[in-house]
Amino acid sequence: MIKIALKNIKILSFLNKVPIIRYFFILKINENFQNIQTNPVLEKFYTDIYVKNKTSKRTANNRFTDIDKISLRYLDKEKINYIHDIAVSSGITSDNFYEYLKIKNIPFQMDISDKYAQIFVKKGFTTKVFDLDNHLIFAYWGAFFAGDKNIFFPLSVLLYKIIEKYNKKYDADYALYLFHPSILKKIADNKINVIEYDIFQTERNKKYDFVRSMNILNKGYFSKSKLLTAVTNIKDSLKENGILLVGRTNSKGINNASFFKKIANKLILLEDVNNGSEIKDLILNA
Ligand SMILES: C[S@@+](CC[C@H](N)C(=O)[O-])C[C@H]1O[C@@H](n2cnc3c(N)ncnc32)[C@H](O)[C@@H]1O
């Protein structure tokens, strides 16, 4: 089976509501991508995209209502909290967090990051989408979608492998950020700051009071040693007494998360939400 790519948002919105059929269709990206406001179409698009290290870009509006509320307990009401939201995908959950903190009158500055936020597109009958490191993320061959990972759509994966094999070099026609319009607006208004950040490599020494890392430090994505490297790196980016929130949204939509505090270069457990993070032990030993 192969996925069909369409540009028409109205048709996609309609198809999105049809059980089973909806899985056969995906948005065909174009220069207008950053103006698309239709959340269900966008959410479906991100769900179907896997980046080079096989992590999904899946995210959803209001995914963290519960943990946003709990996060409030760990933020200072009197002075500016420097916040970093890691691996945000479309950034819609950062937008939710931002709006919630504003309502609650919390003073803060927010950095957001995602290693694969920026994409580079080469147009043509075969439209190719690359990341910063020149890796093909996904492509379209006419109306057919080519993606790196999907057990239910093996022909889309095969098409991806063929296109990837014969397209090592590229010169992009345009580049864009895969952020939601609401986040793009906040970036343009200097309300939110985008930084380049790779969980395994980027150093941000003792910069943040609160770091959130949701749905990226997952056992299903990375080996124990890779996770340890990332956790140590993220820990270094926290100030003394800084807070780390790590978690995963499970298949039922429940957020299994834990809050930690950095004390004397160790992370101490403060609180588990819904049984806590699946990598809690690894974090406590980092
Ligand atoms: C499942 S999404 C999480 C989105 C959002 N945090 C949420 O929970 O709804 C995972 C994101 O991690 C990003 N990512 C993958 N590898 C990364 C890395 N090495 N450093 C930073 N971000 C990475 C992907 O681009 C993807 O957007």
The ligand as an SDF file (V2000), in Angstrom:
LIG
                    3D

 27 29  0  0  0  0  0  0  0  0999 V2000
    7.5550   12.9760   18.7670 C   0  0  0  0  0  0  0  0  0  0  0  0
    8.1920   14.5710   18.4230 S   0  0  0  0  0  0  0  0  0  0  0  0
    7.8840   15.3550   19.9600 C   0  0  0  0  0  0  0  0  0  0  0  0
    7.1010   16.6260   19.7980 C   0  0  0  0  0  0  0  0  0  0  0  0
    6.6300   17.2900   21.1020 C   0  0  0  0  0  0  0  0  0  0  0  0
    7.6930   17.4150   22.0730 N   0  0  0  0  0  0  0  0  0  0  0  0
    5.4890   16.4830   21.6980 C   0  0  0  0  0  0  0  0  0  0  0  0
    5.7550   15.6930   22.6240 O   0  0  0  0  0  0  0  0  0  0  0  0
    4.3430   16.6110   21.2620 O   0  0  0  0  0  0  0  0  0  0  0  0
    9.9440   14.2660   18.4660 C   0  0  0  0  0  0  0  0  0  0  0  0
   10.7680   15.3800   17.8350 C   0  0  0  0  0  0  0  0  0  0  0  0
   12.1570   15.1470   18.1220 O   0  0  0  0  0  0  0  0  0  0  0  0
   12.9250   15.7220   17.0840 C   0  0  0  0  0  0  0  0  0  0  0  0
   14.2860   15.1680   17.1440 N   0  0  0  0  0  0  0  0  0  0  0  0
   14.7040   13.9780   16.6770 C   0  0  0  0  0  0  0  0  0  0  0  0
   16.0190   13.8040   16.9350 N   0  0  0  0  0  0  0  0  0  0  0  0
   16.4440   14.9040   17.6060 C   0  0  0  0  0  0  0  0  0  0  0  0
   17.6860   15.2980   18.1550 C   0  0  0  0  0  0  0  0  0  0  0  0
   18.7760   14.5260   18.0440 N   0  0  0  0  0  0  0  0  0  0  0  0
   17.7700   16.4940   18.7820 N   0  0  0  0  0  0  0  0  0  0  0  0
   16.6760   17.2850   18.8800 C   0  0  0  0  0  0  0  0  0  0  0  0
   15.4670   16.9640   18.3770 N   0  0  0  0  0  0  0  0  0  0  0  0
   15.3300   15.7820   17.7510 C   0  0  0  0  0  0  0  0  0  0  0  0
   12.1400   15.3340   15.8330 C   0  0  0  0  0  0  0  0  0  0  0  0
   12.4040   16.2040   14.7680 O   0  0  0  0  0  0  0  0  0  0  0  0
   10.6970   15.4400   16.3130 C   0  0  0  0  0  0  0  0  0  0  0  0
   10.1000   16.6480   15.9120 O   0  0  0  0  0  0  0  0  0  0  0  0
  1  2  1  0
  2  3  1  0
  2 10  1  0
  3  4  1  0
  4  5  1  0
  5  6  1  0
  5  7  1  0
  7  8  2  0
  7  9  1  0
 10 11  1  0
 11 12  1  0
 11 26  1  0
 12 13  1  0
 13 14  1  0
 13 24  1  0
 14 15  1  0
 14 23  1  0
 15 16  2  0
 16 17  1  0
 17 18  1  0
 17 23  2  0
 18 19  1  0
 18 20  2  0
 20 21  1  0
 21 22  2  0
 22 23  1  0
 24 25  1  0
 24 26  1  0
 26 27  1  0
M  CHG  2   2   1   9  -1
M  END
$$$$
